[in-house]
């Protein structure tokens, strides 16, 4: 799965059934929050470069590079890109998961 589909606005939509049997653990939620911080940094840093690209091919190359960096950042935090996407979807569909993520993210906000 390419992260370009979720990175800018986390627009990926997965079926609720995909994670129903595998609700994220507290450890996974901590990993998700830590990975999200890195993903957001990478996305923000690459956004201006992509917008300044003079050709569509150059913008796509920059997006691919950012996506690869995001995938590495997610994996460095102990998740796969697919699991990251599943947890993101859980935050959108399950108020309890969202509340946990919001609480875990508070120390990362400036």
Secondary structure as UniProt FT lines:
FT   HELIX           3..5
FT   TURN            6..9
FT   HELIX           17..20
FT   HELIX           26..52
FT   HELIX           56..76
FT   TURN            77..78
FT   HELIX           81..93
FT   HELIX           95..105
FT   HELIX           106..108
//
